[in-house]
Amino acid sequence: MTDAVHAKPDDRTLVRIRGLTTVLNGKTVFNALDLDIPRGKVTAIMGPSGTGKTTLLKHITGQMRGDAGEVRVDGLNVSELARDELFALRERIGYLFQNSALLTDFDVFENVAFPLRQHTKLPEVLIRNIVLTKLQAVGLRGAAPLLPSELSGGMARRVALARAIVFDPMLILYDEPFVGLDPIALNQVLKLIRTLNETLGITSVLVAHELEAIKHVADHIYLIANGKIVAQGDPNTIASDGSSWTRQVLGGEADGPVPFQYPAGDYAQALGFKQGAA
């Protein structure tokens, strides 16, 4: 690999994004975005709907490439990696999908074992031990023979988390991990995220909207809007920074920088009224 692709990893920063610009269907999603994800910490990405939070995760995993700028993960320039190098990087990244994305025809054990069967040639006894260890970590070893249809929403999210850590990743990306969870399941997932981060030294990136939940696990919050970082800081103080963005997005205010109306043409003209008509 050339120096442009591989640089010496930063001891403090795992993901380094510089000048990222992405335009989709004529809309600028990111406009020269700069962002750092520190190693061993939990970083939350927040912002209004449609501002590219999930898109940012796709850039980190190399599913998408920006129109300009670069994304480096552990010193690797993601967009410049060869196919096999990109796949090798992805094996070091766990991903928790919005809907858990469990395979409905497989039981819990096989859902967690799936990445091992696809990407390794480990003997069955070792696969069994790894899977049961991960299920034990999320409190669901006893649920190994159950089908996804037999799980509650919180249990499904925990199975998906067990699958995400099956390779002992350096980085876990959580895409809306709290959606649809009851208070008990929410607290279980929050505890797991924090515990895994501290005991395994994993770096975590959370995309979520629930500020109160994020306060329990995140070390730092980035607020993204209009393609840039509009606010950032400690979860317990960012909401009181005086910014109109934080007041609206984190406080749920109806009026503010984020408009209620999607951009459109003249309303009267769309209804067929002629200018100057009585």
C-alpha positions in Angstrom: 0.0 0.0 0.0 1.2 3.5 -0.7 1.6 6.2 2.0 -1.6 7.9 0.7 -3.5 4.7 1.6 -1.7 3.8 4.9 -0.4 6.2 7.5 0.9 5.5 11.0 -2.2 5.0 13.2 -2.9 7.8 15.7 -2.7 6.5 19.3 -5.5 8.8 20.3 -7.8 8.9 17.2 -9.2 5.8 15.6 -11.4 7.5 12.9 -10.2 10.7 11.4 -12.4 12.5 8.8 -11.1 15.6 7.0 -12.9 17.7 4.4 -15.5 15.1 3.6 -17.9 16.3 1.0 -20.8 14.2 -0.3 -23.5 15.2 -2.7 -26.5 12.8 -3.3 -29.2 13.5 -5.9 -28.1 17.2 -6.0 -28.2 17.6 -2.2 -25.1 18.3 -0.2 -25.1 15.9 2.7 -21.6 16.7 4.0 -19.8 20.0 3.2 -16.1 19.7 4.1 -16.9 17.8 7.3 -14.1 17.4 9.9 -14.6 14.9 12.7 -12.5 12.8 15.0 -13.5 9.6 16.9 -11.1 9.0 19.8 -10.0 5.5 20.7 -11.6 3.6 23.5 -14.4 6.2 23.9 -18.2 6.3 23.1 -19.0 9.0 20.6 -22.5 10.0 19.8 -23.6 11.4 16.4 -26.8 13.4 16.6 -28.8 15.7 14.3 -32.1 16.3 12.5 -33.5 13.5 10.4 -32.0 13.3 6.9 -28.7 15.0 7.8 -26.6 12.0 6.9 -25.9 10.3 10.3 -26.3 6.8 8.9 -24.5 7.9 5.7 -21.5 8.8 7.8 -21.4 5.2 9.2 -21.4 4.0 5.6 -18.4 6.2 4.8 -16.5 4.8 7.8 -17.1 1.2 6.6 -16.4 2.0 2.9 -19.9 1.3 1.7 -19.9 4.9 0.3 -17.2 7.2 -1.0 -17.3 11.0 -0.7 -16.9 13.4 -3.6 -14.0 15.0 -1.8 -12.0 14.6 1.4 -10.9 11.5 3.2 -11.9 9.0 5.9 -9.2 7.2 7.8 -9.8 4.3 10.1 -6.8 3.2 12.2 -4.6 5.0 9.7 -6.1 3.5 6.6 -7.6 5.7 3.9 -10.9 3.8 3.4 -11.7 5.0 -0.1 -8.3 4.0 -1.4 -8.2 0.5 0.0 -8.2 -2.5 -2.4 -11.2 -4.9 -2.2 -9.5 -7.5 0.0 -8.0 -4.7 2.3 -11.5 -3.2 2.7 -13.0 -6.6 3.6 -10.2 -7.1 6.2 -10.9 -3.7 7.7 -14.6 -4.5 7.9 -13.9 -7.7 9.9 -12.5 -5.4 12.6 -15.7 -3.3 12.7 -18.9 -4.4 14.4 -22.2 -3.0 13.1 -25.5 -2.9 14.9 -28.3 -2.2 12.4 -31.4 -0.2 13.1 -33.7 -3.2 12.9 -31.1 -5.7 14.3 -31.2 -7.5 10.9 -31.3 -11.0 12.3 -31.7 -13.9 9.9 -35.3 -15.0 10.4 -34.7 -18.7 9.4 -31.7 -19.1 11.8 -31.9 -19.5 15.5 -30.0 -17.2 17.9 -26.9 -19.4 18.0 -26.6 -19.5 14.2 -27.2 -15.8 13.8 -24.2 -15.1 16.0 -22.2 -17.9 14.4 -22.9 -16.7 10.9 -19.9 -14.3 10.5 -17.6 -17.0 11.8 -18.9 -19.5 9.3 -18.7 -17.1 6.5 -15.2 -15.7 7.1 -13.3 -18.4 8.9 -12.5 -22.1 8.8 -12.6 -22.6 12.6 -13.5 -26.0 13.9 -17.1 -26.5 15.2 -16.0 -26.8 18.8 -14.3 -23.4 18.7 -17.2 -21.7 16.9 -19.5 -23.1 19.6 -17.3 -21.8 22.4 -17.0 -18.3 20.9 -20.7 -18.0 20.2 -21.7 -19.1 23.7 -19.2 -16.7 25.2 -20.6 -13.8 23.3 -24.2 -14.8 24.2 -23.2 -15.0 27.8 -21.8 -11.5 27.6 -25.2 -10.1 26.5 -27.1 -12.3 29.0 -28.7 -14.6 26.4 -26.8 -17.9 26.4 -30.0 -19.6 27.4 -31.8 -18.2 24.3 -29.4 -19.9 21.9 -32.1 -22.3 20.4 -34.7 -19.6 20.0 -35.8 -18.1 16.6 -35.8 -14.3 16.1 -39.6 -14.4 16.0 -39.6 -15.7 19.6 -37.5 -12.8 20.9 -38.6 -9.4 22.3 -37.3 -6.3 20.7 -34.7 -5.8 23.4 -33.5 -9.4 23.2 -33.2 -9.1 19.4 -31.0 -6.0 19.9 -28.8 -7.9 22.3 -28.4 -10.9 20.0 -27.4 -8.4 17.2 -24.9 -7.0 19.6 -23.5 -10.4 20.3 -23.0 -11.0 16.6 -21.4 -7.5 16.2 -18.7 -8.4 18.8 -18.1 -12.0 17.6 -14.8 -11.0 16.0 -13.7 -8.8 19.0 -13.8 -5.7 16.9 -11.8 -2.5 17.5 -14.8 -0.4 16.6 -18.6 -0.9 16.9 -21.1 1.3 15.0 -24.5 1.5 16.5 -27.3 2.8 14.1 -30.3 3.9 16.2 -29.8 1.2 18.9 -32.6 2.5 21.2 -35.5 2.7 18.8 -38.6 0.7 20.0 -37.1 -0.4 23.3 -39.1 -0.4 26.5 -37.4 1.2 29.6 -36.1 -2.2 30.8 -34.6 -3.2 27.5 -33.2 0.3 27.0 -31.3 0.2 30.3 -30.0 -3.3 29.4 -28.6 -2.1 26.1 -27.2 1.1 27.7 -25.4 -1.0 30.3 -24.0 -3.4 27.6 -22.7 -0.6 25.5 -20.8 1.0 28.4 -19.6 -2.4 29.8 -18.3 -3.6 26.5 -16.6 -0.4 25.9 -14.8 -0.4 29.2 -14.0 -4.1 29.6 -12.9 -4.8 25.9 -11.5 -1.4 25.1 -13.8 -1.0 22.1 -14.3 2.3 20.4 -18.0 3.0 19.9 -20.0 5.3 17.6 -23.7 5.8 18.4 -26.2 7.3 16.0 -29.2 8.2 18.0 -31.8 10.8 18.9 -32.5 10.1 22.5 -30.4 12.6 24.5 -31.3 11.2 27.9 -30.2 7.7 26.9 -27.0 9.1 25.3 -26.1 10.9 28.5 -25.7 7.5 30.2 -23.1 6.2 27.8 -21.5 8.8 25.6 -18.2 10.6 26.3 -18.7 13.1 23.5 -21.5 14.3 21.2 -21.3 15.7 17.7 -24.3 17.5 16.4 -24.5 17.5 12.6 -26.7 19.7 10.5 -26.3 21.4 7.1 -23.4 19.2 6.2 -21.2 20.3 9.1 -20.6 20.0 12.8 -22.8 22.8 14.3 -22.1 21.8 18.0 -20.1 19.4 20.0 -19.3 18.7 23.6 -19.9 16.8 26.8 -23.4 15.1 26.9 -24.3 16.8 30.2 -23.5 20.3 29.0 -24.0 20.5 25.3 -27.8 21.2 25.6 -27.0 24.4 27.5 -24.4 25.8 25.1 -26.7 28.6 23.9 -26.7 27.4 20.3 -30.0 27.7 18.4 -29.2 24.3 16.9 -28.8 22.5 20.2 -31.9 24.2 21.6 -34.0 23.0 18.7 -32.6 19.5 18.0 -31.9 18.4 21.5 -34.8 20.3 23.1 -37.4 19.3 20.4 -38.4 22.9 19.6 -40.7 23.3 16.6 -39.1 26.6 15.4 -35.4 27.1 14.8 -32.7 26.5 12.2 -34.4 23.3 11.0 -37.4 24.3 9.0 -40.8 22.6 9.3 -41.5 22.9 5.6 -39.5 21.0 3.0 -38.2 23.4 0.3 -40.9 23.9 -2.3 -42.2 26.3 -4.9 -44.8 29.0 -4.5 -47.8 27.5 -2.6 -50.5 29.6 -4.3 -49.1 28.7 -7.7 -49.1 25.0 -6.8 -52.8 25.3 -5.9 -53.5 26.9 -9.3 -54.2 30.4 -8.1 -53.1 33.2 -10.5 -51.2 36.1 -9.2 -53.4 39.2 -8.6 -56.6 37.1 -8.8 -59.4 38.2 -6.4 
